[in-house]
Amino acid sequence: MRTFADWNEPLPGSMEMDLVAHCGEANRGSYVHSLVLTDIASGWTEAAPIVAREGTLVVETLERIRMGLPFALRALDVDNGSEFVNNRLIEYCLGHGIELTRSRPYRKNDQAWIEQKNGAVVRKLLGYRRFEGLAAARAITRLYGASRLFVNFFQPSFKLAAKQRDGAKVAKRYHPPQTPCERLLQAEAMPMAAKNKLREIAGDLDPLKLLEEMRAVQAYLAALADGETPPPATSEPPNLAAFVASLSSAWHAGEIRPTFSIEAKPRYLRSLQKVSTQTLIASPSPTLKPVIPPTPPATMQEKPKPVYAEPGQARVQALRMVWPIVCRRLEEFPNINATQLFEELCVQFPGRFTRKQYKTLVQRVNLWRQAARARGVVVGPKTYRRLNDKPRGRRPDIFKDHWEEMARCLEERPDQTALELLVEFQVRYPGRYSLHQLHTLQKRVRAWRQQAVQRLIGEVSSLAPYVASDSARLASG
């Protein structure tokens, strides 16, 4: 057994190993795993796909990775999974002189190096979608073939040099950032022949070609995971000039990787509905109303499932995901009202936001406008949906058109809350209702329940004489 503090500056070849599951949302059935190894001394990272989680495939894949390492494999540290802790891997390590250790159960920090690479390399490349079958495994093999060279030869990283604790304050000092290849070239334990081989490989590599190939395979895997027809492979050489030009301007549109998935971690995004990158599309009309896609009839729709924010930093977390959408809307119409923005978000994400999050949105919109004015953006007077020349008076009954339908829903399910009822009708009639009307609906529901109780009492009272006469007849008989 080995902990995170037991490495003590090992030589190149001491590696941690782990499996990354590509199961998507459902952890069932057979799906592709990634076997990932990282070197403690240099950060050299290797990855390979496995079509199923099985000990024999782990050993075979490990053998292929070991043959391609630029150094000798000296030690392996694994977790307590059955795919690692078995006789096959033990016999393999004994036969090749490899020291095999495992971490403590339920202590992920014992494998901090490999856990960091799982997120920084594997999840950045493949995301959290589900991949299964040989076709996906072959594509992932091609992706790892290009990313292996790109990460190990062109991607520098920091390495901790010293850490000093002064009470609750921790001061850390790092070495200058280096690539794994540069660290291996500076290692005294590496033989000169291996260093010359690394210099030869590094001299023949083109990072732009590697990056272009990685993006092409990512697009192929995204189409494969979505059930679409993958783009055909072309034999023509890539247009690197156009690719480099797209990289310089990709950040303007907020580029999202092809393998990005909203349903992935963090936790507060798992229950959100899947939305496209163009969630809110501004209409050309001066009223600035969002374009809402047509919805099927109410009889064809499924019952909406209310989604609530997680405890803790709920307001910040909920707005963090939709803030790029709000920024794009503000860039198009800097003088749009925050209330209208909030109503549009409530239509796109039914039941997600509350009044507390509305106040947070107003604060963030005001800060955005201050920064926009500093950048020279002209922000005119705020636009409101209601015109100022409309006469003031008692507000109309907003639930008048659909109250009979709401009452039928309450009769079918009397225990549902007013919030659940409002969310359901937000989905049935997009753009008609908002969370600002929740208090009014709560009063209407309370009044309906009081009337229902009065009707029930009246029915019982009307039956009382008949019940009394029946009781007297039974007593006399």
N, C-alpha and C positions, 0 to 999 in steps of 0.2 A: 504494500500500500504506500502511495506517495501523495503528499500534499503540495500545495503551490509553493511552499517555502523550502522544499527539499531538493531543488534542482542545483543550486549553488554554482551558477555559471558553467553549464555543461559544454562539452565540445560539440561541434556540428555533427548531427546524426542522432541526437536525442530529441524525439518527436512525440507529440500528443496526437491521438487519433480519435475521431468521432464520426457518427453518422448524422446526416441531415435529411429529414423526411420531406418529401415533396408530395404530400397527401392532399393539399388544398384545405377545404373546410371539413371534410369527412375523413377521419382516421380509421378507415376500414378498407378491406380488399387489398389487392396487390398494387403497389405503386413504386416509383423509382426513388431510390435513396442516393445520396452523395457521400462517398467515403472521403473524408478530408483529413489530411495530415499537415502539421506545421512544425517547423524546427524551432526549438527554444532559443538557440544561440543566434540564428540569422534571420528568422522569420520566413524562411523558404516554405512555400505552401504548395501542396499538391492536392488534387481532387479528381475523382473518377466516379462515374455513375454505376449503380448496382440495380438491376431490374427487380430484385426482391431482397428482403432482409433475411439473409441466411448465412450461417457461419462459413460454409464452404466457399460461397461467392466472395465473402470478405477476405478470406485467405488468398484466393486466386487474384483478386484485384490488388491486394497488398503486394503480392509478388511482382505484378506488372509495374506498380509504382516504384518498388524498391530497385528494379533494374534501371529505371530512368533517373534516379537521384544522382546529383553530382557528388555525393559523399556516401560513405558507408553508413548503413542504418545500425545504430548502436543500441538504442533503447526506445521502447514504446510505452506510453502511458494511456490507458483507456478508461472508460467508465464501467459501470457494473451491468451493462446490458448482456443478455444471453448470446448475442452475436459476437461478442468479444471474449467473455469469460466461458470458454469451452476448451475441450481437449485439442481441437484442430489448431487453434491459434497458439496454444501452449506448446504443442509439438513442433509447430513451424518455428517459433521463436527459439526453442531449444536446439533445433537442427541448424539454425543459422547464427547462433551466438548472439541473440538479441535479448536484452534485458526487458522483461515484461512486468509492468506494475499497473495497478488500478487506483482510482480515486476513492475517497470516502463516499458512502451512499448519501444522496441528497445534498451534496456539497459541490455545486457547479463551479465555485471559485477555485477548486483544486485543479481545474482544467481551464484556467482563465485565458491562456494563449489560444487554444483551439476554439473556445467559445467566441472570442473576439473575431477570429477569422471566419467563423460560420456566419456572422452578421455582416462583416465588412467585405467579404468576397462572395460567398455562396448566395446569401440572400440579396445582395446588391445585383447579382447577375441573373438569378432565377426568380426572385420574388417568392411569393407564397402560393402559387397556383399548383394544380394537381397535374402531374406527369406520370404516365403509365405506358408500358409497352416498349417494344424494341425500337420503334421509330423515335420516340422521345429520348431513349437512352443513347442512340447513335448521335442525335443532334446535340445532346448535352456533352457527349465525348468530344465532338468538334468544338463546342464552346470552351470547354476546359483546356483543350489543346492550345487555343489562342490566348485565353486568359492566363494560363500558366506562365507563358513567356512575358505577357504584358505586366502581370503583377510582380513577378520575381526579378525582372530586369529593368522596369521603368517606373515602378510605383514605390517611392520612398516612404518610410515610416519612422516614427520616433521609437527609441528604446530607452527605458528607464536607467539612469546612471546611479542615482542615490535618492533616498527618501529620509527625511528628518521630521520627527514629530515634536511639537512644542505644545503640550496640553491638547487642546482640541484642534490646533492648527497643524496641518501637514504640508511641508515644503518638499516639492519634488524637483529634481534636476534631471534633464534628459541629454543624451548624446545628440550630436547633429543628425538630422534625418538622412538615412541611407537606404538604398534598395537592398533586398536580400543578397543579390549578386555581389554588390560592393562589400558587404560584410563577410561573405565567403572569401573574396579575394584578399581581404585583410587578415583572415584567420591563419594563425601559424600552423594549426593542425592540418590544414588542407594541403595535399601534395601539389607539386608544381604542375604536374600533367593535368590535374583537374582544373587548376586555375587557368592554364592556357586554353583548355577546352571551353571554359566559360567565356573568356575574352573573345574567342573565335565565334561563338554563338552570338554574343552581344553585338559584334561588329556586323553581322549579317541581318540583324533584325530591323524592321521598320515599324515603329509604334503606330503610325497612322493606318497601315494595312491591318495590323492586329486589331485595332479598335474598330475599323470598318467591318471586319469579319465578325467580331463579337456582336456588333449591332445587328448585322444581317441574321445571325443565328438566333438572337433574341426575338426578332420579328417572326422568324419561323416557328419558334417555340410558343410564342403568344398565340399565333393562329392555330397551332396544333392543340393547345390547351382549351381554346374557345370553340373547338369543333369546326373551324373554318378550313378552307382549302389553303394550305401553305403556299407562299409564293414560290414559283419555280426557280430552281438554281440556274444561274446564267454563267456561261463560260467566259464572258467578257471580263477584262480586268476592271476593277472598281475605279470610278472617277474620283480620285482623291482630292482634286481641286474643289469640286462641288461639295464633297464631304467636309473638308476643312472650312469652307465658307458657311456651311450650315451650323458647324460647331460654334462659330463666332457670334451667331445671332440666335442660337437656340434658347438662350436664357431669357430673351425678351418675352417669349410665349409661355414661359414656365414649363420647359420640356419635362415630360414624364416618361420614364423608361417603358418599353413595351411590356415588361413583365410586372408592372405596377398593379397592385390589387387593393381596393379599399377594404375588402373583407379581411385583410390580413391584420397583423398586429399593428398598432396597439389595441388594447381591449375595447376602448370606447368606440372604435370604428367597425367592430365585427357585426353589429346589428343594423348598421345603416344600409339603406337601399343602395343598390349599385347605380351610380350615375355616370354619365359621360363627362368628358372634359368640358363640354359646352353646355353646362346645366342651365344657366340663365342666358337667354338670347334676347337682346333688346329689340323691340319692334320699332319700325321707322315712324310710327305715329307720334304726335307730340304728347300724347297722354302717358308715354313711357310705361305702358303695361307689358308684362312679360308674355311671350308667346308660349302658350300652353298646348301640348299635343292633345289631340282628341282622345277621349276616354271611352271605353266600351260601355254599354248599358249597365245600369246598376245590378240587373239580374245576373250579368256575366262576371261581375267583379267578386273577388274573394274578400272575406272579412279582413279589414286592415288590422295589423298587429301593432299596437302602440309601442313606441320606442322611447325610453326615458334615458336621461343622462346618468352617467355613473356618479357615485358619491365622490366627494373630494373636490378636485378642481373641475367641476362639471361645466361651469360657464366658459372657462378658458379652453377646455378640451373640445367642447362642441363648436366653438367659433374658430378654433385653430384649423380644422379641416376645411371649412367653407370660406375662410378669409381670402384665399386667392380668387374665388368666385366673386366675392364682394369687391375686391380691388379692381378686377376687370370691369365690373359694372360701374364703379366710380370713375375709372379712366374714361369710359364712354360718356357718362353723364355726371360730371363732378357736383352738380347742384341737386342731385336726386335726394329725396328725403329719406332719413334713416328708418322711419316707420314703414315706408313702402319697401325698402330693402328687406326689412324684417318679415314683412308679409310674404314677399316672394320666397324667402328661405323657408317659411312655414309651409308654403305650398309644395316646395320641392322635397322637404323633409318633414312629413306629417308627424306631429307629436314629439318632435325632437327638442324644440326650444320652448323656454318659459319666459315670463316677464322679467325675471332677473337677468337672463341672457340678453334681453332687449336693451336694458340699461348698459350692459357691457358693450353691446354693439354700438350704441350711440357714442360712448366714450371713444371707442377705437375709430369710428368714422370721423369724429371731430379732430383727433390726432392726425388722421390721414389728410384731412383738408388743410391743417396747419403746415404739414410737410409739403403738400402740393403747392400751396401759395409760396412757400420758400423756393420751390423749383420753378416758379414762374407760371404756374397753371392758374388761369382765371376761373375762379369759383363764383358764379353768380348767385342770386337769391335762390333759396331752396324751393323746389317744386312740390306742390301738394296736389293730390287727386281732386280734392274738393275746391271749387272756385270760391273766392272771397265774396262774390256778389250773390251767393245763394242765401236766402233768408234763414235766420236762425230760429230754432224752435225745438219742440219735442222730437227726439229721434224716432224714425219709423221702426216698426216691428221687423227686425232683421230675420226672424225665423218664421215669418208669416207664411211663406210659400211652401215650406217643407215641414211645418210643425206636425201636421197629420201623419206624415211618414215617420217623423221622430217618435210620435206617440205610439205608433204601431211597434217600433223597435223597443220602446220601453215596456210595452205589454208583453212582447215575446221574451225579453230579458230584463225583468224589473231590477235586477241587482247591479246592472252596469252603471258606471259613474258618468257624470256629465262630460268629463274629459274624454272618456272612451267614445261617447256618442259624438262629440265634436270632431274627434279625429276621423271617425268613420265617415262623417258627412263632408269633411275636407277632401277625402279621397273620392267620394262619389261626385262632388261638385267642386272641382279644383278652382281656386281663385274666389270662391263665394264667401267662405268663412275663414276667420283667423282666430288666434288664441286671445286676442283682445276681447272677443265676445264670450269668453268662457264664463265670466261672472254673470252675465245676463242669462246664459243657458242654465247655469246652476240654479238661479232663482226660478226659472221656468220649470225645471225638473222637480224642485222642491214643491212648487205649487201643484204640479201634476200628481205627485205622490200624496199630498194632502187631500186632493180631490178623490183619488182612488181609495183612500182610507174612508172618507165620508160615504162614498158609494157603497163600500163593503158594509159599513155600519147600517146604512139604510136598507140594504138587502136583508141583513140579519133581523132588523126591527120589523120588516114587513112579514117575515116568516114567524114571528113570535106568537100571534094568535093561533095559527094552525098548529104550532108545536104544543101550545097549552091545551087546546081541545083534544088533541091526540093523547096527551098525558092523562086528561080526565077520563077519556073513554077507556083507556087501558086500566085506570084505577077502578072504575065502576065494574068493568068486566071481570 
